[in-house]
């Protein structure tokens, strides 16, 4: 007879391992791109060419790396404890919203209504994070 729980656990184990390896590769590639972008900025600065400098690529790249690290931490925590902590998910979501705000403000294509809605979203996520820390699922 097939034990469905064992099959499910095996599939979940292989999927999480696959996602973890993909996240590691994405973090390494993202870090190499940031190093390249910073090197290019330094090269342009030393050459006296200030027109082609694009700092937003570095800022968005760094925030993306932080998001990937939070997602990696979430999957590692799931592998160890068989549950997903809301704190890690809210951290990643807060970083995603911050990245969108930084990118939108830099290119001046963001409307005040959109910034206001993202600010309200950040407030709600912050409250959820505070409540998740104050009342952890372990103690409920």
N, C-alpha and C positions, 0 to 999 in steps of 0.2 A: 504494500500500500504506500502511496506517496504521502509524505508528510509535508503539507502545504506550508506550514510555518518554516520548516527548514529550507524549502525552495525559496520562499519569500526572503528569508534572511540571507541566503546565498546571493540572490539577485541584488538585493540592496547593498550587500558588502562589495560586490564587483562594481556596481554603479558608483558608489561613493569613492572607491579606490580610483576609478577612471576619472571622476570629476576632480579629485585631489591632484592627480597627475596633470590634468589639463590646466588646473589653476596654477600649479607650480611652473609649468611652461609659460603660461600667460604672464606671471609675475616676472620671470626672468627676461622674457622678450620686452615687457614694458619697461623694466629697469634699464635694459640696454638702449631702448629708444630714448629714455630720459637722458642717459649719459651722452648719447649722440647729439641730442638737441642742445644740451648744455655746452658740449664741445663746439658745436656750430655757432652758438651765441658768442662764446669766447673768441672763436676765430673771426667772426664778423666784427666784434668790438676791437680786436687787435688790428684789424684791417681798416678801421675807421669808418666802416659802413654801418650806420645806425638805422638805416631804412628797413632792412630785411630781418630785424630782430623781432621774434614773436614769442613773448614770454608766456602767453596763454597756453601754448602747447606743453610747456614744462609744468605749469600749474595744474592743468587738466590731467596730464600724465601722472603726476604725483598723487593727486586725489584718486585717480583710477587704481593706482597701485594699492592705496589704502583700502579701497573698496574690495579689491581682490584678496587682500590679506584678511579682511573681516569675513569674507565668504569662506576662505580657507579655514579660518578659525572655527566658523560655524560647522563646516563639514567634519573637521577633526573632533569637535565636541560631540557631534552626532555619532561618530564612529565609537567614541569612548563611552558615552553615557546613554546612547539610544534615545536621545531627545534633542530638541532644538531649543536653545535658550533665546528668549525674546530680546534680551539685551544685545546679543550679537546681530540680530536681524535689524533692530532699530538703529544700531550704530552704522551698519552698512547703508541703510536707507537715508539716514541723516547725511552721510558722506555723499551719496548720490545727489541729494537735493542741493547740498553745498557746491558740488561740482557744476551742476546746471546753473546755479545762480552766478558762480564765478565766470563761467563761459559766456552766459548771456549778458552780464554786465560789461564784460570786456569788449564784446563786439557791438554793444549798444543796440541790440535788436530785441530787447526785452521790455515789455510793457509793465507799468506799475501795478496793474491788476494781477499779472502773473507773479511778480515779486511778492505782492501781498498774500496771494494764495499759497505760495511756497513758504512764506514766513509763518503763516498759520499752521501749515503742515509741519514745519520744524517745531513749533510750539507744542503741538499735539504729540509728535514723536518724542520730544524731550520729556513731556509729562508721562508718557507710557514708559519711557526708560527709567525715570525716577521711581515710578510705581513698581516696575519689575525688580528694581534693586531693593526697594523698601519691603516688598512682599514677595520674596522668591518662591518659586513653585515647590522647592524642596520642603518648605515649612508649612505648606497649605494642607 
